[in-house]
Amino acid sequence: MKNKIELVAFDADDTLWVNETHFYEFEAKFCTLIEKYLPSSQASKYLFETEMKNLHLYGYGVKGMMLCMIELICKVVDAKDSLSCTSEVIRLGQELLQKPIDLLDGAEDVLAKLNKKYKLILVTKGDLLDQERKIELSGLKDYFHHIEIMSNKRCSDYSKLIEQQGCKPDNFLMLGNSLKSDIIPVLELGAYAIHIPYHTTWKHEQCNLKIEHPNFITLGNITETLNYL
């Protein structure tokens, strides 16, 4: 791998910094907020179903999640409580949108070392303003030759990106925590991929597929990539 790679791409959320943990906390607070009307397990189930129904409209991110929460409130909460519940969802969502960035252990050190040997790019998906905010606050922006904020991470999105960067798939490596978004589409193009699992994964991103591919490895943490690059 080391001798073939020219372009190294990193996912952002839960690869370089903490993200999904905050979403889990947001969801837990929402479930507590409406538990008078729905048990937490049911509220969580209905919220996910609402998010999936609206994903093609809202895309990924906090704002879409807030809108789905408000939609669920409109369906299950009495009129006398719906305004206060909606106000609280907006408050909690705005709080999440202003969370400080907590870098994962070893992330900056890895970027600093690989930046001297490879062309690095950041490849993330989600709400444009929120992702731009996180990138800026992370302090990692200057390590990257290029930053790409996608609405989705499909084969076609990666193919376009690789071509725009003047690279070939067999000279491209993607590192990320999501098999579904960061790994499988890249392998389908014939590129290389390193999976670095995070301890929590959104249900939509979970994948139980066992991957056996010559261009694929799974590592325990991001610092282990230095043994391969």
C-alpha positions in Angstrom: 0.0 0.0 0.0 2.7 2.5 1.0 4.3 2.7 -2.4 1.1 3.1 -4.3 -0.7 5.8 -2.3 -0.5 9.4 -3.5 -3.7 10.9 -2.1 -4.9 10.2 1.5 -8.5 11.2 2.4 -9.8 11.4 6.0 -13.4 11.3 7.1 -14.1 14.0 9.8 -16.9 13.1 12.3 -15.9 10.2 14.6 -12.6 9.8 12.7 -10.8 13.0 13.6 -13.2 14.3 16.3 -16.1 13.3 18.5 -19.5 13.6 16.9 -22.0 10.8 17.2 -21.8 10.8 21.0 -23.3 14.3 21.0 -26.2 13.1 18.7 -26.9 10.3 21.1 -27.1 12.7 24.0 -29.4 15.0 21.9 -31.7 12.0 21.1 -31.8 10.9 24.7 -32.8 14.3 25.9 -35.5 14.4 23.3 -36.9 11.0 24.3 -37.0 12.2 27.9 -38.7 15.4 26.8 -41.7 13.5 25.3 -41.7 10.4 27.5 -45.1 11.5 28.9 -46.5 10.6 25.5 -44.1 7.9 24.2 -41.8 5.4 26.0 -38.1 6.2 25.2 -37.6 3.1 23.0 -40.7 3.9 20.9 -39.8 7.6 20.6 -36.3 6.6 19.4 -37.8 4.2 16.9 -40.3 6.7 15.5 -37.6 9.4 15.3 -35.4 7.2 13.2 -38.2 6.3 10.9 -39.0 10.0 10.5 -35.3 10.8 9.8 -35.2 8.1 7.1 -38.5 9.4 5.6 -37.1 12.9 5.3 -33.4 12.1 4.6 -33.8 12.9 0.9 -35.2 16.4 1.8 -33.1 17.4 4.8 -29.8 15.5 4.3 -27.5 14.7 7.2 -27.0 16.8 10.3 -28.4 18.5 13.4 -30.9 20.7 11.6 -32.6 17.8 9.8 -32.7 15.9 13.1 -34.4 18.9 14.8 -37.0 19.2 12.1 -37.8 15.5 12.5 -38.1 15.9 16.2 -40.5 18.8 15.7 -42.5 16.7 13.3 -42.8 13.9 15.8 -43.9 16.4 18.5 -46.7 17.7 16.2 -47.9 14.1 15.8 -47.8 12.8 19.4 -47.7 15.7 21.9 -50.8 17.5 23.1 -51.3 21.1 22.0 -50.8 22.4 25.5 -47.2 20.9 25.6 -46.2 21.1 22.0 -44.9 24.7 22.0 -42.7 24.2 25.0 -41.4 20.9 23.7 -40.6 22.5 20.3 -38.9 25.4 22.0 -36.7 23.0 24.0 -35.8 21.0 20.8 -34.7 24.2 19.2 -32.7 25.2 22.3 -31.0 21.8 22.5 -30.3 21.8 18.8 -28.7 25.2 18.8 -26.6 24.1 21.8 -25.4 21.1 19.8 -24.6 23.3 16.8 -22.2 25.3 19.1 -20.5 22.4 20.8 -16.7 22.7 21.1 -14.6 20.3 19.0 -13.0 17.4 20.8 -10.2 15.8 18.7 -9.8 12.1 19.0 -6.5 10.9 20.5 -3.6 10.9 17.9 -5.6 12.6 15.1 -3.5 15.7 14.8 -0.2 13.9 15.2 -1.1 11.5 12.4 -2.1 14.4 10.1 1.1 16.3 11.0 3.3 13.4 10.0 1.4 12.3 6.9 1.1 15.8 5.6 4.9 15.8 5.0 4.7 12.7 2.8 1.3 12.7 1.1 -1.4 15.0 -0.3 -4.1 15.0 2.3 -7.8 15.8 1.8 -10.8 15.9 4.1 -13.9 14.2 2.9 -17.0 14.7 5.1 -20.8 14.9 4.6 -23.5 16.8 6.3 -24.8 20.3 6.7 -22.5 22.8 5.0 -22.5 25.5 7.7 -22.1 23.1 10.5 -19.3 21.1 8.9 -17.5 24.3 8.0 -17.8 25.5 11.6 -16.4 22.2 13.0 -13.5 22.2 10.5 -12.6 25.7 11.4 -12.7 25.1 15.2 -10.8 21.8 14.9 -7.6 23.6 14.1 -6.8 20.9 11.5 -7.7 22.9 8.4 -4.2 23.7 7.3 -3.1 20.1 7.1 -5.4 19.5 4.1 -4.7 20.3 0.5 -8.4 20.1 -0.3 -11.7 19.9 1.8 -14.8 18.3 0.3 -18.2 18.6 2.1 -20.5 16.2 0.3 -24.3 15.8 0.6 -23.7 12.0 0.4 -20.9 9.6 0.0 -21.6 7.3 -2.9 -19.4 5.6 -5.5 -20.2 8.4 -7.9 -19.3 11.1 -5.4 -15.9 9.5 -4.7 -15.3 8.9 -8.4 -15.9 12.6 -9.2 -13.6 13.7 -6.3 -10.7 11.4 -7.3 -10.9 12.5 -10.9 -11.0 16.2 -9.8 -7.9 15.7 -7.7 -6.0 14.2 -10.7 -5.6 10.9 -9.1 -6.4 7.3 -10.0 -8.4 5.0 -7.8 -5.4 2.7 -7.1 -3.4 5.6 -5.8 -6.2 6.8 -3.4 -6.7 5.8 0.2 -9.8 6.7 2.4 -9.8 6.4 6.2 -13.0 6.5 8.1 -15.3 5.0 10.8 -18.3 4.1 8.6 -18.2 1.0 6.5 -21.2 2.1 4.6 -20.0 5.6 3.7 -16.2 5.6 4.0 -15.2 2.1 3.0 -17.5 0.2 0.7 -18.0 2.8 -2.0 -14.2 3.4 -2.2 -13.4 -0.3 -2.5 -16.0 -0.6 -5.3 -13.9 1.9 -7.2 -10.7 -0.2 -6.7 -9.2 2.2 -4.3 -7.8 1.5 -0.8 -9.6 1.9 2.5 -8.8 1.8 6.2 -11.6 1.3 8.7 -11.2 2.8 12.1 -14.3 1.9 14.1 -15.8 4.3 16.6 -17.5 3.1 19.7 -20.9 4.5 18.6 -22.4 4.4 15.1 -25.7 5.9 13.9 -28.1 3.2 13.0 -28.3 4.4 9.4 -24.5 3.9 9.1 -24.3 0.5 10.7 -23.3 -2.4 8.5 -22.8 -6.0 9.4 -21.2 -7.0 6.2 -17.9 -8.9 6.5 -15.5 -7.3 4.1 -12.7 -9.4 2.5 -10.8 -7.3 0.1 -7.1 -7.0 -0.7 -7.3 -3.2 -0.5 -8.9 -3.1 2.9 -7.7 -3.2 6.5 -9.3 -2.5 9.9 -7.3 -0.8 12.6 -7.9 -0.2 16.3 -7.1 3.5 16.3 -5.9 6.3 14.0 -2.3 6.2 15.1 -1.9 2.7 13.8 -2.1 4.1 10.2 1.5 5.3 10.6 2.6 1.7 10.5 1.2 1.4 7.0 2.0 4.8 5.5 
